[in-house]
Amino acid sequence: MSNEHHENVVVNTNIGIRFWKSVTNASGYVPFHWHSSIEIVCVMKGRLTFHIAGQAYVVNPLEFIAVPSGIVHDVANVPNTAFVLQIPLTVIEPYIDHPENFVFYNGHKDNPAYQQIVKLIEKMGDNQRFQPRAYRFNNELLFIQILKLLFTRLATNQNALTPNSRIKDVIIYVNSHYQQPLTVSSLARRFGYNANYLSRLFKQQSGITLIKYIYEVRINHFYDDLLNSKISVKLLMRENGLSNEHTTRKIFKSCGNKSR
């Protein structure tokens, strides 16, 4: 079941990783998910906000974040431009034993290694764009420098972030059934938890309450439908499981402060 909400890497470089420039023209929110790779996102314009293991990280221009493989995270954004690297573990294994066990020191923006990585990612973007005669060599050289700095200066081999696998199943269920009536009690019964325990566990591992997450998923779909549909607001709310207008309005405003 957990395989439904992670993303496999579609390689587009000679070094076995996916690297691209992402340009997003609208605000938005990507619900909790995870990757089978290590993901590095370096913002050039705009702002992204990640939640990883209950902690929020705001990524501003000329800053990056590194997300370990298999770690649940969400992303809120305003219009932005960013470089994205998705790195399969098999690419890292020749250099680092058990790369899946590493976590990264995100937010250490004053660390010289952090600043060097930003510059190297920018150079990699220029190299990919202009493709000089030796650009494949350049790709590999730049990537190895990024990898070395990341794992030797901004990482530790103590992966305490891996969430309870059942929490991933809860996330998958909410993401797929957000239009249906969902409560903490009904989810607890479905997954064999005590309701209070599930609430505490979800908040501990995600940083937000389960009820708020359910509403954030619904509001994200409602917002997208609102931009792309002529259906009435009340009908769109019902179609996206938003039956409580007061709660919806309250959480929509908090989502607006975060990403829109």
Backbone as CSV, one residue per row, in Angstrom:
resi,resn,N_x,N_y,N_z,CA_x,CA_y,CA_z,C_x,C_y,C_z
1,MET,0.836,-1.220,0.000,0.000,0.000,0.000,0.859,1.253,0.000
2,SER,1.958,1.241,0.757,2.791,2.432,0.868,3.427,2.834,-0.449
3,ASN,3.494,1.934,-1.404,4.116,2.257,-2.682,3.289,3.241,-3.500
4,GLU,2.030,3.472,-3.125,1.168,4.306,-3.938,1.513,5.787,-3.851
5,HIS,2.224,6.189,-2.821,2.448,7.616,-2.626,3.920,7.986,-2.541
6,HIS,4.762,7.183,-3.151,6.128,7.652,-3.319,6.418,7.767,-4.805
7,GLU,7.427,8.515,-5.108,7.712,8.840,-6.510,9.034,8.214,-6.936
8,ASN,8.989,7.404,-7.992,10.219,6.852,-8.546,10.866,7.874,-9.474
9,VAL,12.190,7.820,-9.579,12.942,8.820,-10.334,12.986,8.452,-11.815
10,VAL,12.618,9.397,-12.664,12.778,9.253,-14.110,14.063,9.995,-14.480
11,VAL,15.124,9.252,-14.722,16.451,9.835,-14.944,16.481,10.646,-16.237
12,ASN,17.101,11.834,-16.186,17.227,12.653,-17.404,18.642,13.211,-17.582
13,THR,19.626,12.633,-16.886,21.013,13.071,-17.029,21.924,11.865,-17.239
14,ASN,23.165,12.158,-17.633,24.153,11.089,-17.836,24.689,10.525,-16.526
15,ILE,24.355,11.155,-15.390,24.889,10.713,-14.098,23.870,9.924,-13.290
16,GLY,22.748,9.571,-13.907,21.790,8.690,-13.251,20.840,9.350,-12.289
17,ILE,20.720,10.695,-12.355,19.777,11.415,-11.496,18.786,12.189,-12.365
18,ARG,17.748,12.687,-11.720,16.828,13.606,-12.398,17.133,15.013,-11.912
19,PHE,17.354,15.921,-12.861,17.683,17.305,-12.530,16.911,18.210,-13.470
20,TRP,16.172,19.153,-12.900,15.421,20.059,-13.760,15.139,21.381,-13.058
21,LYS,14.777,22.366,-13.884,14.380,23.679,-13.386,12.866,23.717,-13.335
22,SER,12.338,23.887,-12.143,10.895,23.916,-11.937,10.421,25.361,-11.864
23,VAL,9.440,25.691,-12.686,8.840,27.033,-12.677,7.360,26.882,-12.367
24,THR,6.925,27.437,-11.236,5.540,27.324,-10.799,4.943,28.720,-10.707
25,ASN,3.853,28.940,-11.437,3.282,30.286,-11.543,2.121,30.549,-10.594
26,ALA,1.731,29.540,-9.815,0.606,29.717,-8.895,0.979,29.180,-7.523
27,SER,0.301,29.697,-6.500,0.495,29.163,-5.157,-0.161,27.785,-5.064
28,GLY,0.305,26.981,-4.135,-0.275,25.653,-4.014,0.232,24.898,-2.805
29,TYR,-0.214,23.653,-2.717,0.138,22.796,-1.593,0.192,21.354,-2.085
30,VAL,1.290,20.655,-1.787,1.419,19.234,-2.106,1.296,18.469,-0.793
31,PRO,0.254,17.641,-0.632,0.060,16.921,0.638,1.219,15.981,0.952
32,PHE,1.198,15.412,2.134,2.277,14.535,2.576,2.518,13.407,1.577
33,HIS,3.800,13.165,1.310,4.228,12.121,0.380,5.687,11.813,0.700
34,TRP,6.286,10.909,-0.051,7.693,10.576,0.148,8.283,10.091,-1.164
35,HIS,9.609,10.053,-1.217,10.314,9.662,-2.437,11.178,8.434,-2.182
36,SER,11.425,7.688,-3.230,12.354,6.561,-3.133,13.781,7.027,-3.392
37,SER,13.979,8.332,-3.414,15.283,8.940,-3.688,15.538,10.030,-2.656
38,ILE,16.763,10.557,-2.663,17.049,11.778,-1.913,16.720,12.956,-2.820
39,GLU,16.031,13.946,-2.290,15.601,15.093,-3.090,16.229,16.374,-2.545
40,ILE,16.826,17.145,-3.440,17.366,18.461,-3.092,16.611,19.496,-3.903
41,VAL,16.067,20.507,-3.225,15.340,21.589,-3.899,16.018,22.900,-3.542
42,CYS,16.495,23.616,-4.565,17.189,24.893,-4.371,16.347,26.002,-5.014
43,VAL,15.858,26.920,-4.206,14.956,27.976,-4.674,15.766,29.132,-5.275
44,MET,15.345,29.577,-6.454,15.950,30.743,-7.096,15.077,31.992,-6.908
45,LYS,13.774,31.799,-7.006,12.815,32.890,-6.808,11.626,32.338,-6.028
46,GLY,10.969,33.210,-5.259,9.778,32.776,-4.532,10.116,32.149,-3.197
47,ARG,9.250,31.213,-2.752,9.422,30.616,-1.435,8.698,29.273,-1.376
48,LEU,9.325,28.319,-0.718,8.703,27.027,-0.442,8.728,26.793,1.063
49,THR,7.711,26.119,1.583,7.686,25.742,2.996,7.485,24.242,3.098
50,PHE,8.463,23.547,3.665,8.403,22.100,3.860,8.107,21.794,5.321
51,HIS,7.344,20.715,5.565,7.231,20.150,6.903,7.862,18.764,6.864
52,ILE,8.901,18.572,7.685,9.615,17.300,7.754,9.750,16.915,9.223
53,ALA,9.212,15.745,9.574,9.317,15.241,10.950,8.848,16.274,11.974
54,GLY,7.751,16.935,11.642,7.164,17.867,12.591,7.798,19.235,12.637
55,GLN,8.779,19.500,11.774,9.450,20.799,11.776,9.234,21.511,10.446
56,ALA,8.977,22.806,10.519,8.774,23.602,9.315,10.087,24.216,8.859
57,TYR,10.332,24.175,7.546,11.521,24.791,6.948,11.066,25.711,5.820
58,VAL,11.339,26.994,5.968,11.029,27.963,4.925,12.275,28.121,4.052
59,VAL,12.114,27.883,2.751,13.242,27.934,1.825,13.066,29.155,0.931
60,ASN,13.909,30.129,1.108,13.859,31.393,0.375,14.848,31.371,-0.783
61,PRO,14.883,32.424,-1.601,15.817,32.451,-2.733,17.266,32.225,-2.318
62,LEU,17.980,31.436,-3.135,19.371,31.055,-2.909,19.535,30.245,-1.627
63,GLU,18.514,29.431,-1.327,18.558,28.473,-0.239,18.080,27.126,-0.759
64,PHE,18.482,26.039,-0.072,18.028,24.721,-0.502,17.611,23.882,0.694
65,ILE,16.930,22.794,0.396,16.567,21.807,1.403,16.861,20.432,0.835
66,ALA,17.309,19.520,1.689,17.576,18.134,1.284,16.645,17.221,2.069
67,VAL,15.861,16.422,1.361,14.874,15.537,1.987,15.375,14.100,1.865
68,PRO,15.556,13.408,2.984,16.034,12.026,2.916,15.038,11.099,2.214
69,SER,15.541,9.988,1.736,14.701,8.987,1.086,13.692,8.402,2.079
70,GLY,12.448,8.275,1.623,11.423,7.624,2.422,10.798,8.469,3.501
71,ILE,11.212,9.730,3.627,10.722,10.580,4.701,9.479,11.350,4.258
72,VAL,8.441,11.274,5.072,7.184,11.955,4.778,7.371,13.468,4.897
73,HIS,6.879,14.197,3.890,6.954,15.657,3.931,5.846,16.246,3.064
74,ASP,5.488,17.476,3.364,4.579,18.214,2.491,5.276,19.488,2.037
75,VAL,4.682,20.186,1.065,5.283,21.401,0.517,4.184,22.411,0.211
76,ALA,4.325,23.610,0.753,3.455,24.728,0.384,4.296,25.734,-0.388
77,ASN,3.682,26.365,-1.382,4.483,27.272,-2.212,3.723,28.518,-2.618
78,VAL,4.477,29.576,-2.839,4.015,30.733,-3.609,4.634,30.563,-4.995
79,PRO,4.281,31.405,-5.986,4.954,31.283,-7.287,6.470,31.272,-7.111
80,ASN,7.134,30.342,-7.782,8.558,30.183,-7.531,9.274,29.548,-8.710
81,THR,10.602,29.691,-8.690,11.504,28.991,-9.605,12.531,28.267,-8.758
82,ALA,12.777,26.990,-9.065,13.709,26.215,-8.257,14.385,25.146,-9.106
83,PHE,15.592,24.773,-8.705,16.264,23.607,-9.273,15.980,22.413,-8.365
84,VAL,15.682,21.277,-8.984,15.344,20.064,-8.238,16.269,18.934,-8.664
85,LEU,16.880,18.278,-7.687,17.675,17.082,-7.938,17.016,15.916,-7.219
86,GLN,16.709,14.848,-7.947,16.230,13.613,-7.341,17.294,12.551,-7.585
87,ILE,17.835,12.019,-6.490,19.034,11.179,-6.552,18.709,9.779,-6.039
88,PRO,18.641,8.777,-6.912,18.404,7.407,-6.447,19.514,6.943,-5.505
89,LEU,19.157,6.140,-4.545,20.147,5.654,-3.587,21.256,4.861,-4.273
90,THR,20.921,4.178,-5.363,21.930,3.377,-6.071,23.058,4.236,-6.645
91,VAL,22.762,5.512,-6.927,23.795,6.420,-7.435,24.763,6.809,-6.320
92,ILE,24.272,6.849,-5.086,25.076,7.295,-3.948,25.869,6.144,-3.326
93,GLU,25.368,4.927,-3.442,25.961,3.779,-2.750,27.446,3.533,-3.059
94,PRO,27.950,3.837,-4.273,29.399,3.659,-4.494,30.270,4.574,-3.629
95,TYR,29.684,5.642,-3.083,30.452,6.628,-2.317,30.139,6.585,-0.823
96,ILE,28.901,6.206,-0.479,28.449,6.241,0.908,27.737,4.929,1.241
97,ASP,28.127,4.287,2.326,27.427,3.084,2.761,26.082,3.459,3.382
98,HIS,25.055,2.739,2.996,23.707,2.920,3.542,23.251,4.387,3.534
99,PRO,23.187,5.005,2.367,22.757,6.414,2.308,21.332,6.621,2.801
100,GLU,20.537,5.557,2.830,19.155,5.676,3.312,19.094,6.006,4.802
101,ASN,20.203,5.832,5.520,20.209,6.086,6.966,20.615,7.510,7.337
102,PHE,20.924,8.321,6.345,21.413,9.671,6.633,20.265,10.680,6.707
103,VAL,20.420,11.640,7.623,19.550,12.812,7.660,20.439,14.042,7.471
104,PHE,19.806,15.146,7.081,20.576,16.330,6.686,20.296,17.509,7.605
105,TYR,21.326,18.357,7.766,21.195,19.555,8.584,20.608,20.673,7.731
106,ASN,19.309,20.694,7.635,18.650,21.742,6.851,18.562,23.029,7.657
107,GLY,18.610,24.130,6.942,18.500,25.422,7.602,19.815,26.009,8.081
108,HIS,20.942,25.293,7.878,22.250,25.809,8.316,22.827,26.720,7.223
109,LYS,22.170,27.844,7.016,22.475,28.691,5.857,23.807,29.419,5.973
110,ASP,24.325,29.566,7.186,25.606,30.252,7.367,26.802,29.311,7.241
111,ASN,26.529,28.017,7.137,27.608,27.052,6.973,28.236,27.220,5.592
112,PRO,29.562,27.366,5.498,30.208,27.533,4.183,29.867,26.419,3.200
113,ALA,29.715,25.182,3.696,29.367,24.067,2.817,27.993,24.266,2.203
114,TYR,27.059,24.807,2.998,25.708,25.095,2.505,25.781,26.102,1.355
115,GLN,26.523,27.157,1.563,26.636,28.195,0.538,27.334,27.679,-0.716
116,GLN,28.315,26.802,-0.543,28.987,26.211,-1.706,28.035,25.354,-2.529
117,ILE,27.168,24.606,-1.838,26.219,23.747,-2.546,25.269,24.583,-3.397
118,VAL,24.799,25.695,-2.860,23.915,26.577,-3.637,24.604,27.022,-4.923
119,LYS,25.863,27.445,-4.820,26.606,27.903,-6.005,26.817,26.770,-7.008
120,LEU,27.086,25.563,-6.495,27.304,24.419,-7.385,26.017,24.038,-8.117
121,ILE,24.880,24.136,-7.420,23.596,23.833,-8.069,23.301,24.866,-9.156
122,GLU,23.602,26.139,-8.878,23.439,27.170,-9.899,24.306,26.871,-11.120
123,LYS,25.560,26.487,-10.887,26.459,26.146,-11.999,25.935,24.942,-12.779
124,MET,25.392,23.988,-12.062,24.839,22.810,-12.723,23.644,23.192,-13.601
125,GLY,22.845,24.146,-13.116,21.726,24.629,-13.921,22.195,25.309,-15.194
126,ASP,23.220,26.153,-15.085,23.777,26.819,-16.268,24.386,25.801,-17.224
127,ASN,25.074,24.808,-16.670,25.697,23.773,-17.497,24.651,22.988,-18.282
128,GLN,23.559,22.673,-17.612,22.484,21.911,-18.258,21.776,22.764,-19.311
129,ARG,21.666,24.049,-19.044,20.971,24.942,-19.981,21.781,25.192,-21.240
130,PHE,23.058,25.531,-21.081,23.881,25.924,-22.226,24.599,24.751,-22.893
131,GLN,24.790,23.672,-22.146,25.395,22.448,-22.665,26.658,22.708,-23.497
132,PRO,27.704,23.204,-22.847,28.985,23.351,-23.553,29.500,21.974,-23.975
133,ARG,30.557,21.970,-24.730,31.062,20.725,-25.310,31.312,19.638,-24.251
134,ALA,31.780,20.035,-23.099,32.117,19.071,-22.042,31.037,19.000,-20.961
135,TYR,29.788,19.309,-21.299,28.793,19.469,-20.235,28.516,18.180,-19.474
136,ARG,28.676,17.019,-20.113,28.462,15.766,-19.383,29.543,15.551,-18.326
137,PHE,30.798,15.874,-18.670,31.863,15.833,-17.670,31.557,16.810,-16.532
138,ASN,31.141,18.017,-16.925,30.831,19.033,-15.918,29.717,18.572,-14.978
139,ASN,28.693,17.952,-15.553,27.592,17.432,-14.737,28.118,16.537,-13.628
140,GLU,28.981,15.592,-14.016,29.475,14.629,-13.042,30.367,15.286,-12.000
141,LEU,31.230,16.184,-12.437,32.123,16.856,-11.494,31.342,17.706,-10.487
142,LEU,30.373,18.464,-10.977,29.572,19.307,-10.095,28.745,18.459,-9.128
143,PHE,28.156,17.393,-9.647,27.321,16.535,-8.817,28.139,15.875,-7.706
144,ILE,29.323,15.379,-8.025,30.165,14.734,-7.016,30.558,15.729,-5.922
145,GLN,30.834,16.970,-6.312,31.155,17.996,-5.313,29.960,18.254,-4.389
146,ILE,28.763,18.338,-4.985,27.549,18.542,-4.183,27.368,17.382,-3.209
147,LEU,27.505,16.176,-3.720,27.312,14.976,-2.908,28.322,14.921,-1.758
148,LYS,29.570,15.213,-2.065,30.622,15.178,-1.037,30.339,16.185,0.069
149,LEU,30.013,17.410,-0.294,29.722,18.427,0.707,28.491,18.065,1.537
150,LEU,27.467,17.568,0.866,26.222,17.247,1.563,26.438,16.152,2.599
151,PHE,27.122,15.076,2.210,27.249,13.931,3.107,28.381,14.065,4.116
152,THR,29.381,14.876,3.830,30.494,15.001,4.777,30.378,16.216,5.678
153,ARG,29.603,17.214,5.253,29.534,18.459,6.028,28.130,18.777,6.551
154,LEU,27.100,18.190,5.933,25.723,18.573,6.299,24.817,17.371,6.527
155,ALA,25.380,16.270,6.999,24.579,15.064,7.212,25.112,14.281,8.396
156,THR,24.243,13.416,8.939,24.646,12.507,10.005,23.988,11.165,9.781
157,ASN,24.665,10.118,10.158,24.164,8.760,9.950,23.316,8.325,11.134
158,GLN,22.227,9.027,11.343,21.306,8.720,12.441,19.895,9.025,11.992
159,ASN,19.314,8.117,11.243,17.992,8.380,10.680,16.894,8.081,11.686
160,ALA,16.545,9.121,12.436,15.461,8.984,13.414,14.149,9.532,12.872
161,LEU,14.128,9.880,11.577,12.948,10.526,11.011,11.939,9.547,10.419
162,THR,12.359,8.311,10.161,11.485,7.379,9.456,10.189,7.187,10.217
163,PRO,9.053,7.520,9.605,7.787,7.447,10.320,7.275,6.025,10.450
164,ASN,6.408,5.820,11.423,5.677,4.574,11.556,5.014,4.244,10.223
165,SER,5.226,3.027,9.717,4.691,2.681,8.394,3.175,2.772,8.359
166,ARG,2.526,2.580,9.500,1.067,2.691,9.540,0.612,4.137,9.362
167,ILE,1.446,5.087,9.786,1.106,6.487,9.545,1.131,6.779,8.050
168,LYS,2.068,6.174,7.327,2.063,6.316,5.870,0.771,5.773,5.285
169,ASP,0.281,4.662,5.831,-0.978,4.099,5.343,-2.150,5.040,5.619
170,VAL,-2.134,5.699,6.786,-3.175,6.684,7.103,-3.123,7.838,6.107
171,ILE,-1.928,8.323,5.807,-1.759,9.420,4.846,-2.290,9.016,3.477
172,ILE,-1.938,7.828,3.025,-2.421,7.337,1.728,-3.942,7.300,1.715
173,TYR,-4.529,6.812,2.811,-5.995,6.699,2.862,-6.649,8.075,2.813
174,VAL,-6.124,9.014,3.591,-6.690,10.372,3.589,-6.543,11.012,2.218
175,ASN,-5.364,10.889,1.603,-5.135,11.492,0.286,-6.078,10.927,-0.767
176,SER,-6.493,9.668,-0.614,-7.333,9.001,-1.619,-8.821,9.102,-1.315
177,HIS,-9.188,9.364,-0.047,-10.602,9.335,0.355,-11.040,10.647,1.001
178,TYR,-10.372,11.746,0.662,-10.651,13.028,1.299,-12.080,13.513,1.070
179,GLN,-12.738,13.027,-0.006,-14.105,13.468,-0.302,-15.131,12.801,0.606
180,GLN,-14.735,11.721,1.265,-15.638,10.972,2.122,-15.603,11.505,3.545
181,PRO,-16.630,11.198,4.356,-16.589,11.604,5.768,-15.413,10.940,6.479
182,LEU,-14.540,11.732,7.067,-13.370,11.214,7.768,-13.279,11.873,9.146
183,THR,-13.083,11.068,10.155,-12.851,11.566,11.506,-11.665,10.814,12.087
184,VAL,-11.106,11.367,13.152,-10.003,10.676,13.820,-10.474,9.314,14.321
185,SER,-11.698,9.264,14.868,-12.222,8.003,15.404,-12.386,6.951,14.320
186,SER,-12.924,7.358,13.160,-13.137,6.377,12.086,-11.802,5.884,11.526
187,LEU,-10.823,6.773,11.413,-9.502,6.367,10.933,-8.807,5.469,11.953
188,ALA,-8.985,5.786,13.234,-8.385,4.954,14.283,-8.957,3.542,14.237
189,ARG,-10.268,3.429,14.069,-10.883,2.091,13.977,-10.362,1.339,12.767
190,ARG,-10.265,2.021,11.625,-9.823,1.365,10.395,-8.404,0.819,10.523
191,PHE,-7.534,1.563,11.214,-6.126,1.175,11.276,-5.719,0.574,12.621
192,GLY,-6.720,0.301,13.464,-6.435,-0.428,14.693,-5.749,0.365,15.773
193,TYR,-6.059,1.666,15.864,-5.458,2.522,16.881,-6.525,2.988,17.876
194,ASN,-6.077,3.386,19.044,-6.885,4.216,19.915,-6.879,5.631,19.329
195,ALA,-8.022,6.314,19.329,-8.133,7.618,18.664,-7.152,8.640,19.247
196,ASN,-7.029,8.688,20.560,-6.112,9.649,21.180,-4.664,9.344,20.823
197,TYR,-4.334,8.047,20.776,-2.967,7.658,20.426,-2.661,8.030,18.985
198,LEU,-3.604,7.782,18.072,-3.398,8.135,16.668,-3.192,9.638,16.516
199,SER,-3.982,10.427,17.226,-3.839,11.884,17.163,-2.442,12.318,17.598
200,ARG,-1.985,11.763,18.724,-0.658,12.137,19.236,0.436,11.688,18.273
201,LEU,0.320,10.457,17.763,1.344,9.912,16.879,1.429,10.710,15.588
202,PHE,0.279,11.058,15.012,0.271,11.811,13.759,0.875,13.192,13.957
203,LYS,0.497,13.856,15.032,1.045,15.197,15.311,2.551,15.123,15.542
204,GLN,2.986,14.092,16.262,4.418,13.942,16.552,5.234,13.754,15.282
205,GLN,4.704,12.980,14.332,5.482,12.627,13.154,5.254,13.559,11.967
206,SER,4.228,14.402,12.033,3.949,15.287,10.900,4.034,16.766,11.263
207,GLY,3.800,17.087,12.524,3.846,18.482,12.939,2.507,19.179,12.918
208,ILE,1.476,18.530,12.369,0.128,19.108,12.386,-0.854,18.041,12.855
209,THR,-2.036,18.462,13.283,-3.028,17.496,13.738,-3.624,16.751,12.545
210,LEU,-4.144,15.576,12.809,-4.755,14.772,11.744,-5.968,15.488,11.157
211,ILE,-6.782,16.109,12.004,-7.960,16.832,11.497,-7.540,17.973,10.588
212,LYS,-6.516,18.725,10.988,-6.060,19.831,10.147,-5.527,19.303,8.823
213,TYR,-4.815,18.162,8.868,-4.287,17.600,7.616,-5.425,17.202,6.680
214,ILE,-6.464,16.577,7.212,-7.612,16.199,6.380,-8.178,17.433,5.684
215,TYR,-8.325,18.521,6.446,-8.875,19.745,5.864,-7.903,20.382,4.871
216,GLU,-6.608,20.304,5.130,-5.649,20.893,4.181,-5.691,20.160,2.845
217,VAL,-5.822,18.833,2.874,-5.947,18.068,1.618,-7.223,18.477,0.889
218,ARG,-8.330,18.553,1.607,-9.613,18.931,0.991,-9.552,20.350,0.422
219,ILE,-8.989,21.271,1.197,-8.927,22.666,0.761,-8.021,22.813,-0.461
220,ASN,-6.948,22.045,-0.518,-6.072,22.087,-1.688,-6.837,21.690,-2.954
221,HIS,-7.610,20.609,-2.878,-8.408,20.188,-4.035,-9.514,21.200,-4.342
222,PHE,-10.125,21.745,-3.285,-11.158,22.767,-3.472,-10.592,23.998,-4.176
223,TYR,-9.405,24.431,-3.743,-8.753,25.605,-4.325,-8.465,25.383,-5.811
224,ASP,-7.937,24.198,-6.150,-7.660,23.877,-7.557,-8.945,23.869,-8.375
225,ASP,-10.010,23.277,-7.823,-11.299,23.239,-8.534,-11.863,24.647,-8.712
226,LEU,-11.666,25.480,-7.697,-12.187,26.845,-7.745,-11.548,27.634,-8.889
227,LEU,-10.259,27.384,-9.131,-9.543,28.086,-10.194,-9.907,27.569,-11.585
228,ASN,-10.370,26.322,-11.654,-10.556,25.670,-12.956,-11.990,25.236,-13.228
229,SER,-12.938,25.775,-12.464,-14.326,25.347,-12.631,-15.268,26.529,-12.453
230,LYS,-16.439,26.424,-13.051,-17.477,27.454,-12.903,-18.594,26.987,-11.973
231,ILE,-18.379,25.854,-11.308,-19.359,25.321,-10.362,-19.413,26.223,-9.134
232,SER,-20.581,26.314,-8.497,-20.743,27.191,-7.341,-19.823,26.767,-6.198
233,VAL,-19.475,27.743,-5.377,-18.564,27.495,-4.264,-19.140,26.451,-3.312
234,LYS,-20.443,26.550,-2.998,-21.044,25.610,-2.052,-21.007,24.182,-2.583
235,LEU,-21.266,24.018,-3.888,-21.223,22.679,-4.466,-19.794,22.138,-4.465
236,LEU,-18.829,22.987,-4.784,-17.435,22.554,-4.767,-17.006,22.154,-3.353
237,MET,-17.469,22.880,-2.367,-17.151,22.524,-0.989,-17.700,21.144,-0.649
238,ARG,-18.952,20.887,-1.029,-19.548,19.574,-0.749,-18.803,18.470,-1.480
239,GLU,-18.433,18.721,-2.750,-17.748,17.704,-3.539,-16.374,17.362,-2.965
240,ASN,-15.789,18.302,-2.236,-14.464,18.065,-1.669,-14.516,17.748,-0.174
241,GLY,-15.689,17.383,0.316,-15.817,16.935,1.700,-15.792,18.034,2.734
242,LEU,-15.979,19.299,2.312,-15.903,20.443,3.226,-17.299,20.792,3.721
243,SER,-17.755,20.075,4.730,-19.122,20.257,5.215,-19.217,21.311,6.309
244,ASN,-18.130,21.590,7.002,-18.141,22.560,8.095,-17.545,23.877,7.592
245,GLU,-18.410,24.837,7.283,-17.943,26.089,6.677,-17.052,26.891,7.623
246,HIS,-17.370,26.878,8.909,-16.563,27.647,9.878,-15.137,27.102,9.946
247,THR,-15.019,25.783,10.082,-13.685,25.167,10.150,-12.939,25.354,8.839
248,THR,-13.663,25.211,7.724,-13.038,25.385,6.412,-12.471,26.780,6.262
249,ARG,-13.259,27.785,6.643,-12.826,29.180,6.522,-11.589,29.434,7.390
250,LYS,-11.595,28.895,8.601,-10.489,29.089,9.531,-9.193,28.467,8.995
251,ILE,-9.294,27.221,8.506,-8.085,26.534,8.009,-7.657,27.097,6.662
252,PHE,-8.607,27.519,5.827,-8.255,28.130,4.551,-7.421,29.388,4.773
253,LYS,-7.779,30.176,5.794,-7.017,31.393,6.086,-5.596,31.039,6.544
254,SER,-5.483,29.975,7.358,-4.144,29.582,7.819,-3.315,29.038,6.670
255,CYS,-3.959,28.331,5.731,-3.234,27.867,4.524,-2.820,29.060,3.683
256,GLY,-3.677,30.076,3.637,-3.354,31.274,2.859,-2.154,31.988,3.412
257,ASN,-2.045,32.051,4.738,-0.881,32.700,5.345,0.394,31.914,5.051
258,LYS,0.243,30.589,4.855,1.408,29.732,4.672,1.886,29.715,3.230
259,SER,0.934,29.739,2.264,1.388,29.501,0.888,0.814,30.443,-0.150
260,ARG,-0.332,31.037,0.098,-0.977,31.793,-0.978,-0.931,33.283,-0.713
